[in-house]
Amino acid sequence: MSYWTEGDAIADNAAPDGPIETRWERRQFGAKLVNPANKRKLTIIVVGTGLAGGSAAATLAEAGYKVRSYCYQDSPRRAHSIAAQGGINAAKNYRNDGDSVYRLFYDTVKGGDFRARESNVYRLAQVSVNIIDQCVAQGVPFAREYGGLLDNRSFGGTQVSRTFYARGQTGQQLLLGAYQALERQIAAGNVEMHARHEMLELIVVDGRARGIVVRDLVTGEITTDFADAVVLASGGYGNVFFLSTNAKGCNVTASWRAHRQGALFANPCYTQIHPTCIPESGTHQSKLTLMSESLRNDGRVWVPVEAGDHRAPADIPEAERDYYLERIYPSFGNLVPRDIASRAAKNVCDEGRGVGPGGLGVYLDFADAIDRLGRPAVEAKYGNLFEMYERITGEDPYATPMRIYPAVHYTMGGLWVDYDLQSNIPGLFVVGEANFSDHGANRLGASALMQGLADGYFVLPNTINDYLASGPFPAVSESDEAVVAARAAVSGRIDKLLSIDGDRTVDSFHRELGHIMWEYCGMERTEEGLGKALSLIRSLREEFWTRVKVPGTGEQLNQNLERAGRVADFFELAELMCVDALHRAESCGGHFRGESQTPDGEALRHDEEFSYVAAWEFTGTGEPPVLHKEHLEFEYVHPTQRSYK
Ligand SMILES: Cc1cc2nc3c(=O)[nH]c(=O)nc-3n(C[C@H](O)[C@H](O)[C@H](O)COP(=O)(O)OP(=O)(O)OC[C@H]3O[C@@H](n4cnc5c(N)ncnc54)[C@H](O)[C@@H]3O)c2cc1C
């Protein structure tokens, strides 16, 4: 049986060609405008209040549109973006260390292992400088140098310092900025906020995205909402692995429901495994904790030279330590990109040189930094991260090295969008981690916040006008066939989940699914393993629909029901991820195929065959999806084998 079929090629028709430096300016000039009086007649639904959705909703409302904003948390400012620690990139060159828009563009295309669109990445680098100005104006308390200028630090995959930060709480501070902007618009009556509402279906009428079906998570009431455009800013799907650094609530449902309605899902197998997380401590655990990449600015990664060396770190002399990243990658050292650092950690652990319980850990050691800078300086930069580590592990990282291990962290794949951030369904726009757009096969650190805010504050508010200039669109009626069908689909699924009344918990299915994904679609994938994963996922999915137990009713707060719906979607997504990973018989970025490596174990791409975005069309649960290829051109940064040596 074939796991997929191939359909027509697709193209991004929204991006202008010509010199890359002026493409964004030309697109903005070429896009239609909507005059202020007409904006008041147009409504936009924004699903998600993280950095992407919060900034988009605030900016669109400020521009004059009527916005209705949704999130499943009890407050918009509890979106997962609040967890971001290390920082946000921008090509300001405050350090005068050779940075530029072009260098940020170059680093990002190369860091993404030549699987991202050049036009999008160049625009991201250009807009990055505006983001910092915007956030400073909002009062975001970025760290400052003694002289008062904003401070910078380095992140992986770069040799300049371009990361702006607010201690280890950058996401929180940025989100407070976006949240205040959003609250201002809520108070002004331009944004209607619906917290604790979950979007469970997209409504497509006459080929256009025109609304959503939502469930009130407190009362269970199911309602519809209609608008002239729908923006999804619903975040990433790393929790398909069960254990990840993502907030427990992160899920794929909004994107998956749109996918089932026809939106293409691009590069689902591109998952980021972050090298510096606190190792798993046992089977009871429900999530993993990130230790920010910024720590690799000063922390040195090492393992014992000899396999099976179980001495305490302090008892292992310098000569018997292997600072393997510094040894293998002398140019970038501890700051190699995440995909490379994660694989290197896996390799040394596979050699039996891992540390801590089960040998699944490596050291991240700050002794040199404390000697060189003094403890107060280290504390000022990373204090809250050290504190978090100590609270979780009971070990003091000022006195003994941290133990870290790779964990699922971010998903580069997502709904396919063009240069305007519009999906293939007219009127459905997708921003932030939910789209696939800018990071190729591997995201560089501190680039997700940059992308989310670029999309929300600057890109979408310009490009959406071009679409809305043809509106307002005809009113949608509750009795429209598409609306009735969408509502029925939501109620039918809820009834089905509640009626199974089986004997296994939702979490037990999710944990087992996550285990399959980690084992066969995690840090290394092989053809054989992916085939096995597909058959395991299918039989587990069937079991889920006959044995899951969802207590309670649909007319009340019921977190088991919420989770059951999300896990049901994770099952379908997991299959697509494995099919995508299977079809891409090359290694690139976060997707490492065991059969495709260089003699020294580095990822080996096959550009002639795979220089494309894989955009998948849904054809039915368990049915082979259709692959549409968007060819990628590299006019400026020519693909080479990535080397950080
Ligand atoms: C621990 C951690 C640290 C990180 N640190 C950094 C960092 O230092 N720098 C960096 O650049 N990146 C970092 N990242 C990545 C970055 O935080 C995320 O990629 C980014 O915040 C995602 O923002 P977003 O707005 O796209 O989505 P999110 O912040 O995930 O927001 C999603 C929103 O969608 C809503 N939503 C989702 N589904 C539905 C639905 N069905 N119905 C209604 N609402 C829905 C949610 O309620 C929420 O409001 C980190 C990630 C983690 C996990």
Ligand as a Chemical Component Dictionary entry (heavy atoms), coordinates in Angstrom:
data_LIG
# 
_chem_comp.id                   LIG 
_chem_comp.type                 NON-POLYMER 
_chem_comp.pdbx_formal_charge   0 
_chem_comp.three_letter_code    LIG 
# 
loop_
_chem_comp_atom.comp_id 
_chem_comp_atom.atom_id 
_chem_comp_atom.alt_atom_id 
_chem_comp_atom.type_symbol 
_chem_comp_atom.charge 
_chem_comp_atom.model_Cartn_x 
_chem_comp_atom.model_Cartn_y 
_chem_comp_atom.model_Cartn_z 
_chem_comp_atom.pdbx_ordinal 
LIG C1  C1  C 0 10.229 26.786 27.244 1  
LIG C2  C2  C 0 10.314 27.542 25.956 2  
LIG C3  C3  C 0 11.206 28.587 25.814 3  
LIG C4  C4  C 0 11.309 29.278 24.610 4  
LIG N1  N1  N 0 12.205 30.306 24.501 5  
LIG C5  C5  C 0 12.284 30.988 23.333 6  
LIG C6  C6  C 0 13.192 32.076 23.208 7  
LIG O1  O1  O 0 13.917 32.427 24.117 8  
LIG N2  N2  N 0 13.234 32.720 22.024 9  
LIG C7  C7  C 0 12.448 32.385 20.964 10 
LIG O2  O2  O 0 12.520 33.026 19.922 11 
LIG N3  N3  N 0 11.557 31.378 21.082 12 
LIG C8  C8  C 0 11.453 30.667 22.230 13 
LIG N4  N4  N 0 10.569 29.637 22.332 14 
LIG C9  C9  C 0 9.598  29.404 21.251 15 
LIG C10 C10 C 0 8.464  30.428 21.337 16 
LIG O3  O3  O 0 8.148  30.671 22.688 17 
LIG C11 C11 C 0 7.203  29.984 20.622 18 
LIG O4  O4  O 0 7.507  29.496 19.359 19 
LIG C12 C12 C 0 6.252  31.173 20.462 20 
LIG O5  O5  O 0 6.044  31.812 21.692 21 
LIG C13 C13 C 0 4.931  30.744 19.858 22 
LIG O6  O6  O 0 4.090  31.863 19.838 23 
LIG P1  P1  P 0 2.683  31.826 19.135 24 
LIG O7  O7  O 0 2.050  33.153 19.352 25 
LIG O8  O8  O 0 2.838  31.351 17.729 26 
LIG O9  O9  O 0 1.876  30.679 19.905 27 
LIG P2  P2  P 0 1.520  30.470 21.472 28 
LIG O10 O10 O 0 2.238  31.405 22.351 29 
LIG O11 O11 O 0 1.647  29.012 21.703 30 
LIG O12 O12 O 0 0.007  30.873 21.558 31 
LIG C14 C14 C 0 -1.020 30.051 21.055 32 
LIG C15 C15 C 0 -2.340 30.710 21.343 33 
LIG O13 O13 O 0 -3.346 30.032 20.615 34 
LIG C16 C16 C 0 -4.444 29.725 21.461 35 
LIG N5  N5  N 0 -5.064 28.529 20.913 36 
LIG C17 C17 C 0 -4.465 27.400 20.440 37 
LIG N6  N6  N 0 -5.380 26.546 19.969 38 
LIG C18 C18 C 0 -6.578 27.124 20.156 39 
LIG C19 C19 C 0 -7.910 26.738 19.881 40 
LIG N7  N7  N 0 -8.191 25.587 19.279 41 
LIG N8  N8  N 0 -8.907 27.588 20.235 42 
LIG C20 C20 C 0 -8.638 28.775 20.831 43 
LIG N9  N9  N 0 -7.397 29.205 21.095 44 
LIG C21 C21 C 0 -6.387 28.393 20.765 45 
LIG C22 C22 C 0 -3.852 29.562 22.840 46 
LIG O14 O14 O 0 -4.828 29.773 23.803 47 
LIG C23 C23 C 0 -2.782 30.664 22.809 48 
LIG O15 O15 O 0 -3.374 31.889 23.132 49 
LIG C24 C24 C 0 10.479 28.918 23.527 50 
LIG C25 C25 C 0 9.582  27.863 23.652 51 
LIG C26 C26 C 0 9.520  27.158 24.857 52 
LIG C27 C27 C 0 8.614  25.979 24.936 53 
# 
loop_
_chem_comp_bond.comp_id 
_chem_comp_bond.atom_id_1 
_chem_comp_bond.atom_id_2 
_chem_comp_bond.value_order 
_chem_comp_bond.pdbx_ordinal 
LIG C1  C2  SING 1  
LIG C2  C3  SING 2  
LIG C2  C26 DOUB 3  
LIG C3  C4  DOUB 4  
LIG C4  N1  SING 5  
LIG C4  C24 SING 6  
LIG N1  C5  DOUB 7  
LIG C5  C6  SING 8  
LIG C5  C8  SING 9  
LIG C6  O1  DOUB 10 
LIG C6  N2  SING 11 
LIG N2  C7  SING 12 
LIG C7  O2  DOUB 13 
LIG C7  N3  SING 14 
LIG N3  C8  DOUB 15 
LIG C8  N4  SING 16 
LIG N4  C9  SING 17 
LIG N4  C24 SING 18 
LIG C9  C10 SING 19 
LIG C10 O3  SING 20 
LIG C10 C11 SING 21 
LIG C11 O4  SING 22 
LIG C11 C12 SING 23 
LIG C12 O5  SING 24 
LIG C12 C13 SING 25 
LIG C13 O6  SING 26 
LIG O6  P1  SING 27 
LIG P1  O7  DOUB 28 
LIG P1  O8  SING 29 
LIG P1  O9  SING 30 
LIG O9  P2  SING 31 
LIG P2  O10 DOUB 32 
LIG P2  O11 SING 33 
LIG P2  O12 SING 34 
LIG O12 C14 SING 35 
LIG C14 C15 SING 36 
LIG C15 O13 SING 37 
LIG C15 C23 SING 38 
LIG O13 C16 SING 39 
LIG C16 N5  SING 40 
LIG C16 C22 SING 41 
LIG N5  C17 SING 42 
LIG N5  C21 SING 43 
LIG C17 N6  DOUB 44 
LIG N6  C18 SING 45 
LIG C18 C19 SING 46 
LIG C18 C21 DOUB 47 
LIG C19 N7  SING 48 
LIG C19 N8  DOUB 49 
LIG N8  C20 SING 50 
LIG C20 N9  DOUB 51 
LIG N9  C21 SING 52 
LIG C22 O14 SING 53 
LIG C22 C23 SING 54 
LIG C23 O15 SING 55 
LIG C24 C25 DOUB 56 
LIG C25 C26 SING 57 
LIG C26 C27 SING 58 
# 
